[in-house]
């Protein structure tokens, strides 16, 4: 796993999502979509995303993330849920 990609963003002191390497926040007008490992649909979405990635490097990074999500779901099946449900 590329450590520059894992944990690429953080919440800065102003409460904004920012790039860990540059410190630059994501502008408020730029939409962000976050998938969490507990989302039952996340692995499927990541598989589709991996298929459309333009290069082997990024496909490998997404594969690593898929593996991490699958490990989470196996370790914590009680936490898995449909999006936006209790």
Beta strands, then each sheet from edge to edge (+ up, - down):
strand 1: 9-11
strand 2: 17-19
sheet 1: 1+ 2-
end
